[in-house]
Amino acid sequence: MFVNARKYLFVALGTVLALGAQSVIAQIGYPPLAKQVTLPQDEAPHHNSTEWWYFVGHLDGVDPTGQKRQYGFELTVFQERLTPLKLAPAIYAAHLAIADVTRSTYSYEERATLAHIPHEKDGFSFDIDHWTASGGSGKYALDAIFANAPYGLHLQLTSDKPAVLHGNKGIIPYGPFGTSAYYSYTSLAAKGTIVDHGVPVTVTGISWQDRQWGNYKSMHKTGWNWFCMQLNDNVQYMLYFIQDDTGNIVEKAGTKIVDGVGTAISADQMSMTPIDSWISSKSGNRYPSKWQVTVPDGSLTVTPLVPHQELVWPRQKTYFEGDSEISGTLNGKPASGLGYAEVNPYHEAKQHP
């Protein structure tokens, strides 16, 4: 599927920002965004300017010595079209990250190439320099091994619940970025193997898939705090707090999911307050490292399980992707679970003196 285009990537990737990227051409000539998400058709790649397939999850296993192991993972594929010309290839970048909660370590890597958008139907299948992600309709396979870190993953993900369409039939206002199509599989059962320092560890757990696409405006000086929450009693939340270039929250999107059924949360019923911070020695960015969030049913505290879950890229936008634990109170009862917290800094300047 992919062409050998490494000599072009050094220049091209300088224009691509992680988590949606930034098109260097005005958004003219790309297909307009549909008025609603339609599945399974929209599981396939689109021809809009930017799209991503995003998987995160929480895994537990026991190694051959009997030691319990806990991991978080991210595998994301970004598709970025720098021109609407149909014959032009797209840039594909894949990000892999493993949070080894047992060791309190974090490893990440990127691979990228140029390729023409494949003609898939009702699903997707990517092979980016031997990292693969494929599937559709709530059944997915992920396989990726680091070149420069002692980890790899081989996972199968399945859901017995339908996808959740966020916003209005899968379309959300995206603040300064424009408008976005957006759906999620919020309760994917995960099983497979984590390769841990050369040792295969059989793991099981829970995962989340996000899909977004659109003809986005520049994301260079804007950002967001985003949370996916997988709680006890089969309750999930998606909370999105979108910021402008001063850090002010200018758009909110939220969904509560119970037994696979999503209900939109109005913007005035959700809030986010950072209650701790962490400064990266690699990028100099100051990130929230603990949050208090409120939803109509109560209040939740989100705490990263490993503090330094930052992905630093020399030519792309650096961001934080944190495997987290969640605790609080909903409807007067204790609530707990796991989640991911993503911080896409609202500007790329150093955020501390």
C-alpha positions, 0 to 999 in steps of 0.5 A: 500500500505504501510507497517508499517516500522517506526522502520527502518526509523530512520536509513534509512532516515539518508541516504536520502537527500531531493530533489533527495536524495543520494543513499548509493549504487553505481548506479549499477543494476538499470534500465537504464534511457530511451532516452526520456520521454513518456507520459502517461506511465511515469506518473507511478512510475519507478524503478530507484534509485530516483524519485520525484513528486513535486507540488507547487502553489499559492492560494487565498480565502476569509475566513468566516469573509470576510478577503482575504487570500493568500497562497503558498503550496508545497507537494512533494513525494520522492521515494528512492531505497537504493538497486536495488533488486526488492523485497526490498522496497523503502523509501517514504518521503512526504514534506508538506509546507504552506506559509501563505502570509497574516500572513507572516508565514511558516509551514512544516512537513514530513511523511515517510514510507517504501513500495514496488513500486506500479504497477501503469499504466499511473499515481500514487497514494500514501498514506503516513500516511494519506497524499495522492497524486494521478492522471495522465495526468494533473488531480491530487488530493492532501490531507494533514493536518499537525499534528503540525501546524494549516493548511491543504489542499484539492486540485484538479488540472487540466490542459488543456495544455499538459506536457512540456518535458525539455531538449532533449525529457525530458532528461536533463544533470544534472551536477555532478548528472549525467542525469535526466528525467524531465517533468512538468505541468506548468499551473495547475488550482487549486481549493479546500480548505485550512484549516486555524486554523481550518477554511476551506477557499475555494481557487482557484489559479495556480499550477505547477507539476515537475517530475524527476527521474534517477540513480543519483550520490551523492547529498550530497555536490552539489546543485542548484537554481531552478525557476518556473515562471507563468507570465501574457499572459500565459507564463511560465519559468523553470530555473535550475542552478546546482552547484558543491561543491564550489558553482560554476554553472556547468550546466544550463537547461531552458525552455520557455513555451507559451500556453503549448508549450516549447522551450529550452533555451540555457545555454549561454542565461540564468543567475542568480544573487543573489541580497539579502540574508537571514541567517537562525537562525535554520540551519545557512545557508545563502540563496539568498533571491532575484534574478535577472535572465535573459532570451533571452526575458529580465530580471526578479526579483524574490522576496520571499513573505515570507522570512523564507521559509526554511525546516529544517530536523534533518537527511536530507538535509535542503533546501529553497522552496519559494513562490515568486512574479516576476516582470520585462521586457520581449520583452520591455513590463512589465512582472509580475507573481508568482513563486517558488524559490528553493535553495538546498544548495551546501554543508551542512556546515554553509554558513556564518562565 
